[in-house]
Amino acid sequence: MPHSYLTKSKFKTLTSCPRKLYYTQMQYANSNTEDSFLQQLAEGGFQVGELAKDYYPNGILVHERQHEKAAEQTLALLTNENITLYEAAFLWNNCYVLVDILVKTSNSIELIEVKAKSYDGDNDSFFQRTDNNKLNASWQPYLYDVAFQHYVVTQSLEQHHLPIRVTPYLLLANKKSYATVDGLNQLYQLTSVDGETGRKRVQKNADATKYIQPNLGTEILLRQSVENEVKNIYDFGTVGKYSFKEGIIHYSKALTALADNDLFTGRISKATCKKCEFSGINANGKTGVQECLERYQNLKETDFKKPFGWDIWNFRGFDKCLADGKFLMESFTREDLTPKSGEKTPEIGMSSLDRQDVQRELALSGSKSPYVLREQLALEIATWKFPLHFIDFEGTRTALPFYKNMRPYQQVAFQFSHHIVHQNGRIEHATEWINMEPGFYPNFAFIRALYKALKNDDGTIFKYSHYENTVLTAIKLELEQSKEPDAEELIHFIKTITNYTEGKQKISGDRDMVDLCTVVKKYYYNPLTNGSNSIKYVLPAVLNTNTQLQAKYSQPIYGTDAMPSKNFKNLVWVQKDAETGLVKDPYKLLKNIYDGVLDICANDDENEYGEQVANGGAAMAAYNEIQFAATTEERKQELKAQLLKYCELDTLAMVMVYEELVRQAKK
């Protein structure tokens, strides 16, 4: 195995869990590569770094990629009295960092870390508001990143006898700043610039005048000093079981002695372990999670066939019970699940505690049958009015605005799908809408198309979870500040179908959307979901439970005159796995939007771009690629076709869940 340095990306992994760093180095199966890429593409993180360079022009890129040579080139450039560097490289004690932007003026350095995260100087704080000595948890990963860079840079300069003061900064998307030019996002395009490796990066659009004026307008990135925060981390921060500085020294050395497994200690927690990226089977036939549970929880091979306590839905007291030696679901009682503060029992439906206890009992009994409050569900269904409308939105929030007068991360709604269920049982994919035009602000066209689709009757409208309500209320605020000729009519429509706040009063419209997810939570639990209420889990569970749906959708009826579709023809949705006999997840029958392009950040040790993305990440990324990427028209049309299919399946999934609920209520 080649020499391995403790880099920024590995340090981030390390602060999450030292065992994860070990599994990374030992090349265990890791599911995060795709997620990291999609989040950056979706949010515009690749572009923020390029815009930052334009805010610090005339900098010199440290072009060497070999670690030692890059560090030597950086030190040579720092002999200049005043200089700006991009990706300045520093080596110290088996640690290696690339600084996004470094500005040297005489004997001082500004170390600037660029992040595609929004910041409001008046309302955001890097420290907890109740304790000025503790970091805000949401900012801690970013601050630790800067602190690691600052430490390595200062130690490297000291090692080379360069008395230069280093001040750390974060450069962030300013929530309060508005773009004063159109097309800022489109100015930086994802394109292949390395003919030798084929890797893709973001660079300036050569045809930028199509989208944007020659200048960048008002700056939308905000530079914030984090000197106090870094000092706090030096004094109180920890890495694994060590203090901050001790941890850096320990683990940078440990990377050179990977055979000693015990150098990388971990601990079990729900937040870190349940969704651990190292859950894939390795050459030894185990997952990283399994090895950790054997090592730190003393689980035996037979225990892995039993349900785990951390799978209990919305169970916030798991880690406390874990400290008392409880891990397997069989060791928990209803009393363990009871919230400390108690919980108001709803007038109808299951409380959270009821639902958790139902999940626990069904998991321990091995039952695969749904638990349903049938009478209460039937009463709920009786309030719904035909025709029934099922809608799903796709939207995006990017760090760099697409349009003038937009703030960073302002909501953009670019697509919806709409199914109708008629009183006679007929199902049709009635309408859909998508924006494909680069540079066109879609929100008002989106709401006009939705209004046209829903205004002809007063049938019940369904959403799944709160996203659609959030998007509509955001568009309402935009319309209230706009000069659109039909603004008043559209605002009235939005108010009618949403719930919103005016002053301190919460208001629900006369046709407020019914949240199908809430209906599921209150009246229906399917053990095949393993506690999840996401429609991506509920749909396969429903199809594997409901034999009537299996019979119906195992026929090629979808995309026919009997069941019209905008994007499918004679499709068989129910297909069974030959080995397990289970119905395949319908979402996995569709082509992955990003097949073949995930090499964009492969093997790029310094592009450690963050968090896992939700299921909508691929859709957001696809739309953003349509808007800004230097890609072919053929590729754009392919992305459009896939976006339409995914969004249509989302509303069809809602219809199938509705069909299951009706069947259960009739029992």
Sequence and secondary structure as in RCSB ss.txt:
>XXXX:A:sequence
MPHSYLTKSKFKTLTSCPRKLYYTQMQYANSNTEDSFLQQLAEGGFQVGELAKDYYPNGILVHERQHEKAAEQTL
ALLTNENITLYEAAFLWNNCYVLVDILVKTSNSIELIEVKAKSYDGDNDSFFQRTDNNKLNASWQPYLYDVAFQH
YVVTQSLEQHHLPIRVTPYLLLANKKSYATVDGLNQLYQLTSVDGETGRKRVQKNADATKYIQPNLGTEILLRQS
VENEVKNIYDFGTVGKYSFKEGIIHYSKALTALADNDLFTGRISKATCKKCEFSGINANGKTGVQECLERYQNLK
ETDFKKPFGWDIWNFRGFDKCLADGKFLMESFTREDLTPKSGEKTPEIGMSSLDRQDVQRELALSGSKSPYVLRE
QLALEIATWKFPLHFIDFEGTRTALPFYKNMRPYQQVAFQFSHHIVHQNGRIEHATEWINMEPGFYPNFAFIRAL
YKALKNDDGTIFKYSHYENTVLTAIKLELEQSKEPDAEELIHFIKTITNYTEGKQKISGDRDMVDLCTVVKKYYY
NPLTNGSNSIKYVLPAVLNTNTQLQAKYSQPIYGTDAMPSKNFKNLVWVQKDAETGLVKDPYKLLKNIYDGVLDI
CANDDENEYGEQVANGGAAMAAYNEIQFAATTEERKQELKAQLLKYCELDTLAMVMVYEELVRQAKK
>XXXX:A:secstr
     B HHHHHHHHH HHHHHHHHTT   SHHHHHHHHHHHHTHHHHHHHHHHHSTT EE    SHHHHHHHHH
HHTTSSEEEEEEEEEEETTEEEEEEEEEEETTEEEEEEEEEEEE TTT  SEETTEEEEE TTTHHHHHHHHHHH
HHHHHHHHHTT   EEEEEEEEEETT    STTTGGGEEEEE  TTT  EEEEE TTGGGTS SS  S  EEEEE
 HHHHHHHHHH EETTEEHHHHHHHHHHHTT TT GGGS     HHHHTT S  S  TTS  HHHHHHHHHS   
GGGGGS BGGGSTT TTHHHHHHTT  BGGG  HHHHS TT     SSS  HHHHHHHHHHHHHHT  S EE HH
HHHHHHHT  SSEEEEEEEEE  SS SSTT  TT  EEEEEEEEEE TTS EEEEEEEE   TT   HHHHHHHH
HHHHTT    EEESSSHHHHHHHHHHHHHHTS  TTHHHHHHHHHHHSEEEETTEEEE TT  EEHHHHHHHHEE
 GGGTT   HHHHHHHHHHH HHHHHHHTSTTBTSSSS  SS SSB    B TTT  B  GGGGS  TTTT GGG
GTT TT        TTHHHHHHHHHHHH    HHHHHHHHHHHHHHHHHHHHHHHHHHHHHHHHHH 
